[in-house]
Amino acid sequence: MAEQQTEERRFGIQRIYTKDISFELPTAPEIFREEWQPDINLNLHVDVNPLNSQQAEVVITVEVEAKQADQVVFLIEVQQAGIFAVTGFSQEEMSPLLHIGAANTLFPYAREVVSNLVTHGSLPPLILQPVNFEALYQQHLAQNTPEADASGAT
């Protein structure tokens, strides 16, 4: 009789940290004398780096650019990372768990860092809206399928 061992499913946070920060305010101090009506552009990216069979590092990169009258007011890049313990999940379950679940865990930390950088730059507050990482993951999958590659989509 063969004994069947099932591994307990576990998803845990081992560490959360800011991996990289960049803040540029190239138009200071002139920008402080103008009316504040910038266009804000936000880019997000999620990277998953397996560390071993039971751990992965997840890094979300948040890039925020504010422009006013074709001048860059500020540029922010934050890489918020975490090490997650993941056991008992299939390969098919791991990718969405890390790209969606871990990213949802990390984003509030990145949002706070961005908000603090803007405020410490003596600019009006900037609060990033919540992000639907599930939709971003589905979009990423659609763009990286063999069918999308064959059709020339990126």
N, CA, C and O of each residue as an XYZ file, in Angstrom:
616
protein
N       0.849     -1.175      0.000
C       0.000      0.000      0.000
C       0.896      1.241      0.000
O       1.753      1.404      0.869
N       0.688      2.083     -0.962
C       1.497      3.295     -1.077
C       0.874      4.399     -0.238
O      -0.321      4.686     -0.314
N       1.731      4.997      0.556
C       1.245      6.128      1.348
C       1.274      7.378      0.487
O       2.251      7.662     -0.206
N       0.199      8.098      0.550
C       0.130      9.335     -0.217
C       0.263     10.499      0.752
O      -0.546     10.673      1.663
N       1.295     11.282      0.533
C       1.495     12.456      1.379
C       1.041     13.686      0.609
O       1.403     13.888     -0.550
N       0.261     14.480      1.265
C      -0.146     15.733      0.652
C       0.508     16.866      1.417
O       0.461     16.936      2.645
N       1.103     17.724      0.665
C       1.786     18.858      1.274
C       0.759     19.926      1.628
O      -0.126     20.244      0.834
N       0.889     20.464      2.815
C      -0.019     21.515      3.255
C       0.178     22.756      2.390
O       1.306     23.165      2.112
N      -0.931     23.343      1.976
C      -0.869     24.561      1.153
C      -0.583     25.742      2.075
O      -1.257     25.951      3.083
N       0.435     26.502      1.697
C       0.834     27.631      2.537
C       1.307     28.792      1.661
O       2.116     28.620      0.749
N       0.785     29.956      1.963
C       1.213     31.187      1.306
C       1.494     32.178      2.424
O       0.571     32.624      3.106
N       2.753     32.524      2.614
C       3.105     33.400      3.718
C       4.090     34.480      3.319
O       4.909     34.303      2.417
N       3.990     35.586      4.002
C       4.913     36.700      3.788
C       6.097     36.492      4.722
O       5.928     36.357      5.933
N       7.291     36.469      4.152
C       8.485     36.355      4.980
C       9.159     37.709      5.175
O       9.744     37.966      6.227
N       9.082     38.557      4.186
C       9.728     39.861      4.294
C       9.137     40.790      3.237
O       8.857     40.365      2.116
N       8.948     42.059      3.599
C       8.535     43.101      2.655
C       9.549     44.224      2.767
O       9.902     44.651      3.866
N      10.018     44.700      1.610
C      11.052     45.727      1.631
C      10.996     46.573      0.363
O      10.510     46.137     -0.681
N      11.505     47.784      0.485
C      11.652     48.660     -0.670
C      13.015     48.368     -1.274
O      14.048     48.541     -0.627
N      13.001     47.922     -2.526
C      14.235     47.488     -3.179
C      14.961     48.647     -3.849
O      16.191     48.677     -3.884
N      14.199     49.604     -4.383
C      14.813     50.732     -5.079
C      13.836     51.901     -5.084
O      12.627     51.718     -5.226
N      14.380     53.104     -4.928
C      13.572     54.332     -4.970
C      14.313     55.371     -5.791
O      15.525     55.547     -5.664
N      13.553     56.055     -6.638
C      14.107     57.192     -7.368
C      13.048     58.290     -7.387
O      11.888     58.043     -7.717
N      13.461     59.500     -7.031
C      12.569     60.656     -7.066
C      13.324     61.817     -7.695
O      14.398     62.201     -7.232
N      12.755     62.365     -8.745
C      13.363     63.510     -9.414
C      12.341     64.638     -9.498
O      11.177     64.410     -9.826
N      12.780     65.835     -9.203
C      11.956     67.033     -9.251
C      12.714     68.078    -10.068
O      13.172     69.078     -9.517
N      12.850     67.853    -11.388
C      13.743     68.669    -12.205
C      13.331     70.129    -12.391
O      14.175     70.967    -12.711
N      12.060     70.446    -12.196
C      11.615     71.823    -12.433
C      11.506     72.657    -11.160
O      10.978     73.769    -11.193
N      11.997     72.133    -10.047
C      11.980     72.912     -8.802
C      13.082     73.957     -8.874
O      14.142     73.658     -9.424
N      12.903     75.119     -8.370
C      11.763     75.631     -7.613
C      10.705     76.311     -8.472
O       9.680     76.751     -7.951
N      10.937     76.403     -9.785
C       9.987     77.114    -10.659
C       8.569     76.558    -10.570
O       7.600     77.315    -10.607
N       8.447     75.230    -10.451
C       7.120     74.614    -10.448
C       6.276     75.068     -9.267
O       5.048     75.029     -9.347
N       6.889     75.493     -8.188
C       6.145     75.909     -7.005
C       5.438     77.247     -7.212
O       4.567     77.618     -6.425
N       5.809     77.966     -8.260
C       5.181     79.264     -8.528
C       4.063     79.167     -9.554
O       3.427     80.169     -9.879
N       3.818     77.954    -10.069
C       2.789     77.768    -11.090
C       1.544     77.134    -10.492
O       1.588     76.522     -9.425
N       0.426     77.294    -11.205
C      -0.797     76.610    -10.803
C      -0.605     75.112    -11.041
O      -0.076     74.710    -12.077
N      -1.028     74.302    -10.100
C      -0.784     72.860    -10.128
C      -1.897     72.138    -10.891
O      -2.984     71.920    -10.356
N      -1.617     71.770    -12.145
C      -2.573     71.006    -12.950
C      -1.812     70.005    -13.824
O      -1.844     70.108    -15.050
N      -1.135     69.051    -13.210
C      -0.313     68.130    -13.989
C      -1.116     66.984    -14.610
O      -2.214     66.657    -14.160
N      -0.548     66.393    -15.639
C      -1.029     65.126    -16.175
C      -0.176     64.042    -15.531
O       1.052     64.100    -15.577
N      -0.827     63.063    -14.938
C      -0.126     62.000    -14.224
C      -0.199     60.718    -15.054
O      -1.279     60.298    -15.470
N       0.947     60.111    -15.288
C       1.018     58.819    -15.977
C       1.572     57.790    -15.005
O       2.563     58.037    -14.319
N       0.920     56.632    -14.955
C       1.302     55.557    -14.048
C       1.579     54.298    -14.850
O       0.783     53.912    -15.706
N       2.710     53.657    -14.575
C       3.047     52.367    -15.165
C       3.358     51.397    -14.037
O       4.016     51.752    -13.060
N       2.876     50.171    -14.184
C       3.105     49.123    -13.193
C       3.670     47.892    -13.880
O       3.340     47.590    -15.027
N       4.524     47.194    -13.155
C       5.068     45.945    -13.672
C       5.314     45.016    -12.490
O       5.766     45.449    -11.431
N       5.010     43.727    -12.682
C       5.216     42.728    -11.641
C       6.227     41.704    -12.147
O       6.061     41.141    -13.229
N       7.271     41.467    -11.362
C       8.268     40.438    -11.660
C       8.262     39.409    -10.547
O       8.172     39.749     -9.367
N       8.360     38.148    -10.935
C       8.452     37.056     -9.972
C       9.788     36.362    -10.188
O      10.098     35.918    -11.293
N      10.575     36.273     -9.124
C      11.891     35.644     -9.179
C      11.914     34.472     -8.199
O      11.992     34.686     -6.989
N      11.847     33.227     -8.706
C      11.927     32.081     -7.797
C      13.269     32.071     -7.067
O      14.319     32.250     -7.685
N      13.232     31.863     -5.770
C      14.458     31.780     -4.970
C      14.849     30.323     -4.746
O      16.028     29.972     -4.778
N      13.846     29.481     -4.520
C      14.032     28.036     -4.396
C      12.660     27.409     -4.595
O      11.734     28.093     -5.030
N      12.509     26.136     -4.289
C      11.241     25.455     -4.546
C      10.108     25.918     -3.637
O       8.945     25.612     -3.901
N      10.431     26.654     -2.565
C       9.397     27.076     -1.627
C       9.360     28.574     -1.373
O       8.590     29.040     -0.534
N      10.179     29.330     -2.085
C      10.205     30.783     -1.882
C      10.322     31.501     -3.224
O      10.934     31.010     -4.172
N       9.713     32.673     -3.263
C       9.844     33.522     -4.436
C       9.893     34.978     -3.990
O       9.248     35.382     -3.023
N      10.678     35.746     -4.729
C      10.688     37.193     -4.544
C       9.751     37.778     -5.592
O       9.838     37.446     -6.774
N       8.861     38.645     -5.149
C       7.966     39.358     -6.049
C       8.313     40.836     -5.946
O       8.423     41.384     -4.850
N       8.484     41.476     -7.103
C       8.830     42.894     -7.149
C       7.802     43.610     -8.018
O       7.618     43.277     -9.189
N       7.132     44.604     -7.421
C       6.278     45.450     -8.255
C       7.020     46.767     -8.464
O       7.520     47.380     -7.521
N       7.074     47.177     -9.709
C       7.701     48.444    -10.063
C       6.586     49.430    -10.393
O       5.751     49.185    -11.264
N       6.594     50.545     -9.680
C       5.609     51.605     -9.882
C       6.364     52.815    -10.411
O       7.262     53.335     -9.750
N       5.995     53.259    -11.608
C       6.594     54.456    -12.199
C       5.504     55.511    -12.339
O       4.450     55.262    -12.923
N       5.774     56.683    -11.799
C       4.825     57.793    -11.881
C       5.545     58.978    -12.492
O       6.620     59.371    -12.041
N       4.933     59.544    -13.530
C       5.482     60.735    -14.173
C       4.399     61.809    -14.181
O       3.269     61.559    -14.603
N       4.748     62.999    -13.714
C       3.831     64.135    -13.756
C       4.399     65.162    -14.714
O       5.561     65.553    -14.613
N       3.550     65.598    -15.660
C       3.957     66.612    -16.625
C       2.982     67.772    -16.553
O       1.785     67.600    -16.322
N       3.519     68.926    -16.752
C       2.699     70.126    -16.817
C       3.242     70.989    -17.939
O       4.411     71.374    -17.933
N       2.383     71.290    -18.902
C       2.787     72.100    -20.055
C       4.046     71.528    -20.714
O       4.999     72.259    -20.983
N       4.040     70.226    -20.969
C       5.141     69.515    -21.631
C       6.450     69.529    -20.849
O       7.500     69.198    -21.400
N       6.405     69.899    -19.603
C       7.585     69.838    -18.738
C       7.377     68.740    -17.709
O       6.292     68.604    -17.144
N       8.411     67.965    -17.472
C       8.333     66.949    -16.433
C       8.433     67.641    -15.084
O       9.420     68.314    -14.789
N       7.400     67.467    -14.271
C       7.379     68.044    -12.936
C       8.111     67.117    -11.973
O       8.994     67.541    -11.227
N       7.728     65.843    -12.005
C       8.454     64.870    -11.185
C       8.412     63.505    -11.836
O       7.526     63.192    -12.631
N       9.394     62.706    -11.475
C       9.487     61.299    -11.871
C       9.734     60.480    -10.610
O      10.595     60.814     -9.796
N       8.974     59.415    -10.462
C       9.151     58.521     -9.319
C       9.216     57.097     -9.847
O       8.419     56.697    -10.696
N      10.168     56.343     -9.338
C      10.190     54.907     -9.582
C      10.423     54.224     -8.247
O      11.390     54.513     -7.542
N       9.525     53.316     -7.915
C       9.618     52.562     -6.668
C       9.546     51.081     -7.014
O       8.655     50.638     -7.739
N      10.491     50.332     -6.486
C      10.421     48.875     -6.575
C      10.148     48.356     -5.175
O      11.017     48.378     -4.303
N       8.922     47.888     -4.980
C       8.516     47.322     -3.696
C       8.567     45.814     -3.839
O       8.004     45.255     -4.780
N       9.235     45.158     -2.914
C       9.466     43.721     -3.052
C       9.056     42.972     -1.793
O       8.873     43.546     -0.719
N       8.924     41.680     -1.976
C       8.630     40.806     -0.853
C       9.131     39.410     -1.140
O       9.225     38.985     -2.291
N       9.446     38.716     -0.086
C       9.788     37.302     -0.190
C       8.599     36.536      0.381
O       8.166     36.773      1.509
N       8.087     35.617     -0.423
C       6.891     34.872     -0.065
C       7.211     33.382     -0.006
O       7.872     32.845     -0.895
N       6.738     32.723      1.045
C       6.844     31.278      1.167
C       5.596     30.678      0.543
O       4.474     31.027      0.910
N       5.803     29.772     -0.403
C       4.682     29.177     -1.122
C       4.924     27.673     -1.213
O       5.883     27.228     -1.843
N       4.054     26.903     -0.586
C       4.188     25.446     -0.651
C       2.821     24.810     -0.871
O       1.792     25.338     -0.450
N       2.840     23.665     -1.539
C       1.615     22.900     -1.727
C       0.752     23.333     -2.894
O      -0.365     22.838     -3.044
N       1.238     24.242     -3.727
C       0.471     24.712     -4.874
C       1.070     24.141     -6.156
O       2.281     23.940     -6.243
N       0.231     23.884     -7.136
C       0.715     23.405     -8.428
C       1.375     24.557     -9.183
O       1.198     25.723     -8.830
N       2.126     24.224    -10.210
C       2.775     25.249    -11.051
C       1.731     26.189    -11.642
O       1.957     27.396    -11.739
N       0.577     25.628    -12.041
C      -0.488     26.455    -12.638
C      -1.063     27.449    -11.636
O      -1.515     28.530    -12.014
N      -1.042     27.080    -10.360
C      -1.574     27.955     -9.317
C      -0.553     28.993     -8.859
O      -0.928     30.073     -8.403
N       0.733     28.672     -8.977
C       1.794     29.545     -8.458
C       1.832     30.911     -9.153
O       1.920     31.947     -8.495
N       1.767     30.902    -10.468
C       1.909     32.163    -11.202
C       0.838     33.181    -10.821
O       1.181     34.310    -10.471
N      -0.456     32.824    -10.877
C      -1.448     33.830    -10.462
C      -1.365     34.188     -8.989
O      -1.610     35.333     -8.611
N      -1.019     33.211     -8.153
C      -0.897     33.483     -6.722
C       0.144     34.572     -6.468
O      -0.080     35.474     -5.660
N       1.273     34.487     -7.156
C       2.344     35.463     -6.949
C       2.091     36.762     -7.712
O       2.302     37.846     -7.168
N       1.641     36.670     -8.964
C       1.406     37.878     -9.768
C       0.201     38.689     -9.285
O       0.152     39.906     -9.466
N      -0.760     38.016     -8.676
C      -1.968     38.712     -8.221
C      -1.957     38.863     -6.695
O      -2.010     39.976     -6.173
N      -1.888     37.742     -5.998
C      -1.968     37.784     -4.533
C      -0.827     38.540     -3.889
O      -1.048     39.408     -3.045
N       0.406     38.211     -4.288
C       1.556     38.900     -3.701
C       1.583     40.367     -4.116
O       1.905     41.236     -3.306
N       1.244     40.650     -5.380
C       1.229     42.043     -5.847
C       0.201     42.862     -5.068
O       0.458     44.014     -4.719
N      -0.968     42.265     -4.796
C      -1.975     42.957     -3.981
C      -1.468     43.228     -2.571
O      -1.842     44.229     -1.961
N      -0.634     42.359     -2.056
C      -0.047     42.547     -0.732
C       0.961     43.693     -0.748
O       1.020     44.484      0.194
N       1.748     43.781     -1.812
C       2.831     44.770     -1.882
C       2.366     46.173     -2.274
O       2.970     47.160     -1.854
N       1.306     46.274     -3.068
C       0.930     47.576     -3.620
C       0.646     48.648     -2.561
O       1.080     49.784     -2.754
N      -0.047     48.363     -1.465
C      -0.259     49.431     -0.470
C       1.044     50.015      0.070
O       1.103     51.205      0.381
N       2.083     49.197      0.184
C       3.376     49.707      0.632
C       3.969     50.647     -0.419
O       4.485     51.713     -0.083
N       3.895     50.253     -1.678
C       4.408     51.103     -2.760
C       3.609     52.402     -2.852
O       4.173     53.473     -3.080
N       2.300     52.297     -2.674
C       1.448     53.491     -2.725
C       1.834     54.475     -1.634
O       1.855     55.684     -1.867
N       2.140     53.966     -0.439
C       2.554     54.833      0.666
C       3.899     55.500      0.370
O       4.079     56.682      0.664
N       4.836     54.760     -0.202
C       6.140     55.332     -0.543
C       5.970     56.455     -1.562
O       6.564     57.523     -1.408
N       5.167     56.227     -2.601
C       4.931     57.257     -3.620
C       4.296     58.486     -2.986
O       4.729     59.609     -3.246
N       3.287     58.290     -2.167
C       2.611     59.408     -1.507
C       3.583     60.220     -0.654
O       3.574     61.450     -0.692
N       4.414     59.528      0.110
C       5.390     60.227      0.953
C       6.416     60.998      0.133
O       6.774     62.121      0.490
N       6.889     60.412     -0.957
C       7.868     61.104     -1.801
C       7.285     62.400     -2.374
O       7.948     63.437     -2.384
N       6.056     62.329     -2.844
C       5.416     63.523     -3.412
C       5.231     64.584     -2.343
O       5.527     65.757     -2.573
N       4.748     64.187     -1.186
C       4.533     65.135     -0.087
C       5.851     65.735      0.388
O       5.926     66.938      0.640
N       6.890     64.913      0.512
C       8.201     65.420      0.942
C       8.856     66.282     -0.126
O       9.777     67.045      0.165
N       8.379     66.161     -1.371
C       8.844     67.040     -2.438
C       8.119     68.375     -2.439
O       8.303     69.181     -3.351
N       7.292     68.617     -1.418
C       6.537     69.849     -1.239
C       5.495     70.059     -2.344
O       5.214     71.188     -2.746
N       4.933     68.947     -2.821
C       3.896     68.989     -3.845
C       2.563     68.579     -3.228
O       2.536     67.960     -2.164
N       1.463     68.919     -3.885
C       0.158     68.485     -3.370
C       0.092     66.959     -3.296
O       0.735     66.274     -4.092
N      -0.675     66.424     -2.352
C      -0.735     64.975     -2.160
C      -1.136     64.222     -3.435
O      -1.923     64.708     -4.247
N      -0.583     63.052     -3.577
C      -0.925     62.150     -4.673
C      -1.255     60.797     -4.053
O      -0.414     60.180     -3.399
N      -2.474     60.351     -4.264
C      -2.897     59.059     -3.743
C      -3.223     58.174     -4.934
O      -4.164     58.443     -5.682
N      -2.440     57.120     -5.105
C      -2.686     56.190     -6.194
C      -3.930     55.367     -5.897
O      -4.142     54.915     -4.772
N      -4.740     55.184     -6.918
C      -5.957     54.401     -6.773
C      -5.625     52.913     -6.709
O      -4.569     52.494     -7.185
N      -6.521     52.108     -6.123
C      -6.293     50.660     -6.100
C      -6.130     50.118     -7.518
O      -6.646     50.687     -8.480
N      -5.405     49.012     -7.627
C      -5.106     48.411     -8.917
C      -5.701     47.010     -8.959
O      -5.631     46.269     -7.978
N      -6.281     46.653    -10.089
C      -6.813     45.311    -10.293
C      -5.700     44.452    -10.897
O      -5.557     44.377    -12.117
N      -4.919     43.807    -10.034
C      -3.804     42.996    -10.511
C      -4.270     41.753    -11.255
O      -3.529     41.212    -12.077
N      -5.481     41.293    -10.981
C      -6.007     40.152    -11.733
C      -6.201     40.531    -13.202
O      -5.845     39.762    -14.094
N      -6.763     41.710    -13.452
C      -6.945     42.168    -14.836
C      -5.596     42.384    -15.515
O      -5.437     42.047    -16.689
N      -4.623     42.940    -14.794
C      -3.285     43.127    -15.370
C      -2.646     41.789    -15.713
O      -1.984     41.665    -16.743
N      -2.837     40.787    -14.861
C      -2.283     39.457    -15.105
C      -2.939     38.823    -16.339
O      -2.253     38.242    -17.180
N      -4.247     38.937    -16.441
C      -4.951     38.394    -17.610
C      -4.487     39.083    -18.893
O      -4.324     38.434    -19.927
N      -4.277     40.388    -18.825
C      -3.776     41.136    -19.981
C      -2.368     40.656    -20.345
O      -2.052     40.492    -21.523
N      -1.526     40.433    -19.336
C      -0.175     39.934    -19.562
C      -0.217     38.561    -20.233
O       0.541     38.308    -21.169
N      -1.094     37.675    -19.764
C      -1.224     36.348    -20.366
C      -1.674     36.445    -21.813
O      -1.150     35.740    -22.675
N      -2.640     37.314    -22.084
C      -3.150     37.465    -23.446
C      -2.073     37.986    -24.396
O      -2.024     37.592    -25.562
N      -1.216     38.867    -23.897
C      -0.164     39.436    -24.732
C       0.985     38.466    -24.953
O       1.748     38.627    -25.906
N       1.124     37.467    -24.097
C       2.257     36.555    -24.185
C       1.876     35.141    -24.612
O       2.632     34.198    -24.378
N       0.720     34.988    -25.230
C       0.333     33.679    -25.745
C       0.963     33.467    -27.113
O       1.275     34.439    -27.801
N       1.157     32.220    -27.520
C       1.707     31.949    -28.859
C       0.852     32.561    -29.968
O       1.381     32.995    -30.992
N      -0.485     32.598    -29.764
C      -1.354     33.193    -30.778
C      -1.072     34.683    -30.930
O      -1.057     35.209    -32.043
N      -0.847     35.364    -29.797
C      -0.552     36.811    -29.843
C       0.792     37.033    -30.535
O       0.940     37.971    -31.318
N       1.784     36.162    -30.246
C       3.078     36.292    -30.897
C       2.968     36.085    -32.402
O       3.621     36.790    -33.172
N       2.153     35.131    -32.827
C       2.002     34.847    -34.249
C       1.292     35.986    -34.977
O       1.554     36.240    -36.153
N       0.390     36.672    -34.267
C      -0.344     37.761    -34.911
C       0.415     39.081    -34.892
O      -0.018     40.062    -35.495
N       1.547     39.101    -34.199
C       2.346     40.319    -34.152
C       2.003     41.225    -32.997
O       2.577     42.307    -32.881
N       1.075     40.817    -32.129
C       0.699     41.641    -30.975
C       1.836     41.604    -29.954
O       2.563     40.616    -29.847
N       1.974     42.700    -29.207
C       2.999     42.753    -28.165
C       2.388     42.911    -26.809
O       3.107     42.974    -25.812
